[in-house]
Amino acid sequence: MVLGDVVSGLDRENLELVLAAIAHAGGSHEHSGMTLHEDGTQKAFTHLTTLHPWP
């Protein structure tokens, strides 16, 4: 199966659920990032928000 073929027939509401499910399965709700000082040195870790929240 090709993902584009599967999701192309979905309405926006269901497509939004698929996007949220993929973001969650990929662990985007657990990702962290790094903030930097103005000189580019590392400052602290921060918790990033999910790429696509549950509707």
Secondary structure, 3 states (H helix, E strand, C coil): CCHHHHHCCCCHHHHHHHHHHHHHHCCHHHCEEEEECCCCCEEEEEECCCCCCCC
